Each structure stands twice: as structure tokens, then as C-alpha cells.
Amino acid sequence: MPAGSNQRSRTGEIMAAWRLTPFRIVNVFTGKSGPFTGNPLCVFENGGGLSGEQMQSLARQFNLSETTFILPSTRANARVRIFTPAYEMAFAGHPTLGSAHVCRALKLGGDSLVLEMQAGLIPVRAAGDRWTLTAPDAISRELDVPRATLAAALGLQEREHRRAPAVGQGRQGNNWSLPLTSIEAASG
């Protein structure tokens, strides 16, 4: 088999899946500014026939901040998977709201629905085209990284951070905080 033929085969599969899966581009957080002013989001209407690898590839191809895939759920109106061009996310606000808007348009629910995500069940409500959600509680945990390592990564001196533990927060686990001794230490 010639070099690269396996890659071409996978690319062909992804392109075939893309052509067969309807999607919408929606703008979230447009306010009164009108069309083409919000955060764009690609929402695939039925991701049921796609693998996680195909979803990731499609998100990378669209290259928007997030791309979502609507799937069937036995626990909610729909299950939603969220991908950035680089990785899958457990939860994020703008893709949740945009996906809810598309779910309503697909008659998967009305002005009040629940979306199943990696972060849990997310209640979403609409008043016209204005959507709100109830975010899951953030998870906090002490990080396994030494404080001095985090301080060095931030360009801080040992004396500029407190002895309190560094804490990871959020549903993705990619937000963390390091208590500092002063505001000056943060602006240094």
C-alpha cells in the first residue's frame, strides 16, 4: 500500500460523513447587532453516524471556536458533544445555547429543554430567541503540580505566591488558580 493511502482513506470517510450530515451555522450572543455579529457555531443536526475521530476532524475543518453534534439521548431531549478544533469539551456556554436553538428548530423540544453533556444534564430555556441555561457547579480540586512549578510557569518569584494550594476549577479541569501575595505580583 503506498505511503499516505491510509490517511487518504480516512479523509475520504470523513468527507463522506460531512456531506451526508446536515449542519447549521448559528450565531450566538448577537444581541441587537444583527446577523453575522455573534460567536459562530457549527451544529451538526445528527451526529449519530459519526465517530469521535470524525467529529474531531470536522471541528478542525470548520475551525470555529466550537462545533457541536446532536445525538439521541435516553435522559434528556438530546445529547450534545462539543469539540474545539483541538479537543472535546465537557461543557461550554455558547455551544450549549446554540445547540438548544437548533434542537428546538428540529422539534426535539420546545422553549424548555434539557441537554445531556459530558458535564451532566443542562437545563436550557428560551423566551423567543433569547436562551438561558443553568450551568453545572464548578468542580474544585487541589492540583498535583507543585506551587513553585506553577509560579515559575507564570513568571513569578517564590515570595510572590502564598503557601495555599493551587486549585483546578471548572468542568474541563483546564482552569487553575494560584493564590498570590499581592495585586502587584499579578501585574508584574
Residue pairs with C-beta under 8 A, 6 or more apart in sequence:
10 53
13 54
14 54
14 57
14 58
14 61
17 49
17 50
17 54
17 58
18 58
18 61
20 49
21 44
21 45
21 46
21 47
21 49
21 50
22 44
22 45
22 46
23 42
23 43
23 44
23 45
24 42
24 43
24 45
24 102
24 105
25 40
25 41
25 42
25 43
26 40
26 41
26 43
26 98
26 101
26 102
27 35
27 36
27 37
27 38
27 39
27 40
27 41
28 38
28 39
28 40
28 41
28 94
28 95
28 97
28 98
28 101
29 38
29 39
29 94
29 97
30 37
30 38
31 37
31 38
39 65
39 94
40 64
40 65
41 64
41 65
41 66
41 67
41 68
41 94
41 95
41 98
41 99
42 58
42 59
42 62
42 64
42 66
42 67
42 68
43 67
43 68
43 69
43 70
43 98
43 99
43 102
44 50
44 55
44 58
44 67
44 68
44 69
44 70
45 70
45 102
45 106
46 70
46 71
47 55
47 69
47 70
47 71
47 81
48 71
48 72
50 58
50 69
52 81
52 88
55 67
55 69
55 81
55 83
55 88
56 83
56 87
56 88
58 67
58 83
59 66
59 67
59 83
59 84
59 85
60 85
60 86
62 85
63 85
64 85
65 84
65 94
66 82
66 83
66 84
66 89
66 92
66 94
66 95
67 82
67 83
67 84
67 95
68 80
68 81
68 82
68 83
68 95
68 98
68 99
69 80
69 81
69 83
70 78
70 79
70 80
70 99
70 102
70 103
70 106
70 108
71 78
71 79
71 80
71 81
72 78
72 79
73 79
73 116
75 114
75 116
75 121
76 113
76 114
76 115
76 116
76 121
77 103
77 108
77 109
77 113
77 114
77 115
78 99
78 103
78 108
78 109
78 113
78 115
78 116
79 115
79 116
79 117
80 95
80 96
80 99
80 115
80 116
80 117
81 88
81 117
81 118
82 88
82 89
82 90
82 91
82 92
82 95
82 96
82 117
83 89
88 118
89 95
89 118
89 172
90 117
90 118
90 119
90 171
90 172
91 117
91 118
91 119
91 120
91 122
91 135
91 136
91 171
91 172
93 133
93 135
96 115
96 117
96 122
96 124
96 133
97 124
97 131
97 132
97 133
99 115
100 109
100 113
100 115
100 124
100 126
100 131
100 133
101 126
101 129
101 131
103 109
103 113
103 115
104 110
104 111
104 113
104 126
111 125
111 126
111 127
112 123
112 124
112 125
112 126
113 123
113 124
114 121
114 122
114 123
114 124
115 121
115 122
115 124
116 122
118 171
119 136
119 171
120 136
122 133
122 134
122 135
122 136
123 133
123 134
124 131
124 132
124 133
124 134
125 131
125 132
125 133
126 132
136 171
138 169
138 170
138 171
139 168
139 169
139 170
139 171
139 173
140 167
140 168
140 169
141 167
141 168
142 165
142 166
142 167
142 168
143 150
143 165
143 166
143 167
143 168
143 176
145 166
147 161
147 163
147 165
147 166
147 178
148 158
150 161
150 166
150 176
150 178
151 157
151 158
151 160
151 161
151 178
154 178
155 188
156 178
156 180
156 185
156 188
159 181
160 180
160 181
160 182
160 185
160 188
161 178
161 179
161 180
161 181
161 185
162 179
162 180
162 181
164 179
166 176
166 177
166 178
166 179
167 176
167 177
168 175
168 176
169 175
169 176
169 177
180 186
